[in-house]
Amino acid sequence: MKYLYTAIFALLIIGSSVVNAQAMHNQIIQVGSRKVTVHFTDYPVRAERSLHITFQPEGGIEGLKATGQFIGSSNAFPLSRFPSNRKVWGFDNIAFNSPGKRVFELNIQGVGKGRIEFIVGERPTGPNSSIIYALGVLPVLAVFLLAIRSWLRVQPAKQRETYHWQ
């Protein structure tokens, strides 16, 4: 019987990890003489939804430096290594405020420039953020009110035993 519970527990753990695994969307762009694979964790990209975008050039990123710029933005910024995979460049969490077409330009120093275009879709349907925050605060508020009620009900400062220690 002990082994049956262990087997069921193991299957639940394995099954939940398989269900939560996300397939990444990949696109390949040409940057100078190199091909760069661009990975999106969530595709199609949606407004107000965070996602990870990583850039993996052929041959790796060792010895290379890259900058990125969203076309329409005036400033380019250096790309850093992705936190969970140090062999690629990337954005850990990025979210777009509004839907529309986005163009990202990747510039690898000494290699060249490449562009990737993608569409940011509408914000996903769902409840308003203020409703979600209000529902999240309700349990904290209930515990706070319960603590106040308990304190007022006991009122240790007004009980005789508080002043008479023996």
C-alpha positions as CSV (number, residue, x, y, z in Angstrom):
1,M,0.0,0.0,0.0
2,K,2.9,2.3,0.8
3,Y,4.3,1.8,-2.7
4,L,0.9,2.6,-4.3
5,Y,0.7,6.0,-2.6
6,T,4.3,6.7,-3.6
7,A,3.6,5.8,-7.2
8,I,0.4,7.9,-7.3
9,F,2.3,10.8,-5.9
10,A,5.1,10.4,-8.4
11,L,2.6,10.3,-11.3
12,L,0.9,13.4,-10.1
13,I,4.2,15.3,-9.9
14,I,5.3,14.1,-13.3
15,G,1.9,14.8,-14.8
16,S,1.7,18.3,-13.5
17,S,5.2,19.2,-14.8
18,V,4.2,18.0,-18.3
19,V,1.0,20.0,-18.2
20,N,2.8,23.2,-17.1
21,A,5.6,22.9,-19.8
22,Q,5.3,25.6,-22.4
23,A,6.4,25.1,-26.0
24,M,8.5,28.1,-27.1
25,H,7.9,29.8,-30.4
26,N,11.0,30.3,-32.5
27,Q,11.9,32.5,-35.4
28,I,15.2,32.7,-37.2
29,I,16.6,36.1,-38.4
30,Q,19.7,36.8,-40.4
31,V,22.1,39.2,-38.6
32,G,25.1,39.8,-40.9
33,S,26.6,36.5,-41.7
34,R,25.0,34.7,-38.7
35,K,21.6,33.2,-38.1
36,V,20.0,34.1,-34.8
37,T,17.2,32.1,-33.3
38,V,14.7,34.3,-31.4
39,H,12.6,32.5,-28.8
40,F,9.3,33.8,-27.4
41,T,7.9,32.1,-24.3
42,D,4.3,33.1,-25.2
43,Y,3.1,33.4,-28.8
44,P,1.1,35.2,-30.1
45,V,2.4,38.1,-28.1
46,R,-0.4,39.9,-26.2
47,A,-0.7,43.4,-24.7
48,E,-0.2,43.6,-21.0
49,R,1.2,40.1,-20.7
50,S,4.8,39.5,-19.7
51,L,7.0,37.2,-21.7
52,H,10.6,36.3,-22.2
53,I,12.4,36.9,-25.4
54,T,15.9,35.4,-26.0
55,F,18.4,35.7,-28.8
56,Q,20.7,32.7,-29.6
57,P,23.2,33.3,-32.4
58,E,24.8,30.5,-34.3
59,G,28.1,29.6,-32.6
60,G,27.1,31.2,-29.3
61,I,27.6,34.6,-27.7
62,E,31.1,34.2,-26.4
63,G,33.2,37.2,-27.4
64,L,30.3,39.1,-28.9
65,K,28.5,42.2,-27.8
66,A,25.0,43.2,-29.0
67,T,22.6,46.1,-28.7
68,G,18.9,46.1,-29.2
69,Q,16.4,48.8,-30.1
70,F,12.7,48.8,-30.7
71,I,12.2,50.8,-33.9
72,G,10.4,54.0,-33.0
73,S,12.4,54.3,-29.8
74,S,15.3,56.7,-29.8
75,N,17.7,54.7,-27.6
76,A,19.5,51.5,-28.2
77,F,20.5,49.4,-25.1
78,P,23.1,46.7,-24.6
79,L,21.7,43.1,-24.4
80,S,22.8,41.1,-21.4
81,R,22.9,37.4,-20.8
82,F,19.5,35.8,-20.0
83,P,19.3,35.0,-16.2
84,S,18.2,31.4,-16.5
85,N,20.3,30.5,-19.6
86,R,23.6,32.3,-19.6
87,K,24.4,31.1,-23.2
88,V,21.9,33.5,-24.8
89,W,21.0,37.2,-24.7
90,G,17.5,38.1,-23.7
91,F,14.8,40.0,-21.8
92,D,13.7,38.3,-18.6
93,N,10.3,39.9,-18.4
94,I,8.9,42.3,-20.9
95,A,5.4,43.5,-21.5
96,F,3.9,45.7,-24.2
97,N,1.3,48.3,-23.1
98,S,-0.7,48.4,-26.3
99,P,-1.4,46.2,-29.3
100,G,0.2,46.8,-32.7
101,K,3.2,46.0,-34.9
102,R,6.6,45.9,-33.2
103,V,10.0,45.9,-34.9
104,F,13.1,45.0,-33.0
105,E,16.5,45.6,-34.4
106,L,19.4,43.5,-33.2
107,N,22.9,44.8,-33.8
108,I,25.8,42.4,-33.1
109,Q,29.0,44.4,-33.1
110,G,31.4,43.3,-35.9
111,V,28.7,41.1,-37.5
112,G,25.8,43.2,-38.6
113,K,22.2,44.1,-38.0
114,G,19.0,42.2,-38.2
115,R,15.3,42.9,-37.6
116,I,12.4,40.9,-36.4
117,E,8.8,42.0,-36.8
118,F,6.0,40.7,-34.6
119,I,2.4,41.6,-33.9
120,V,1.2,42.4,-30.3
121,G,-2.4,41.3,-30.0
122,E,-5.2,42.7,-27.9
123,R,-5.1,42.4,-24.1
124,P,-6.5,39.0,-23.1
125,T,-10.0,39.0,-21.7
126,G,-10.5,38.6,-18.0
127,P,-11.5,40.5,-14.9
128,N,-10.2,44.0,-14.3
129,S,-7.0,44.3,-12.3
130,S,-8.6,46.3,-9.5
131,I,-11.1,43.5,-8.9
132,I,-8.2,40.9,-8.7
133,Y,-6.3,43.1,-6.2
134,A,-9.4,43.7,-4.1
135,L,-10.0,39.9,-3.9
136,G,-6.4,39.4,-2.9
137,V,-6.7,41.9,-0.1
138,L,-9.9,40.5,1.4
139,P,-8.2,37.6,3.4
140,V,-5.7,40.0,4.9
141,L,-8.4,42.4,5.8
142,A,-10.4,39.6,7.4
143,V,-7.5,38.4,9.5
144,F,-6.9,42.0,10.6
145,L,-10.5,42.5,11.6
146,L,-10.5,39.2,13.5
147,A,-7.4,40.2,15.4
148,I,-9.0,43.6,16.4
149,R,-12.2,41.9,17.5
150,S,-10.3,39.3,19.6
151,W,-8.3,42.1,21.2
152,L,-11.3,44.1,22.1
153,R,-13.2,41.1,23.4
154,V,-10.4,40.1,25.8
155,Q,-9.2,43.6,26.7
156,P,-6.2,42.5,28.8
157,A,-5.6,46.0,30.2
158,K,-9.0,46.0,31.9
159,Q,-8.8,42.6,33.6
160,R,-7.9,42.3,37.2
161,E,-5.3,39.6,36.6
162,T,-3.2,42.0,34.6
163,Y,-2.4,44.2,37.6
164,H,-2.0,41.4,40.3
165,W,0.9,39.2,39.6
166,Q,1.7,36.7,42.4
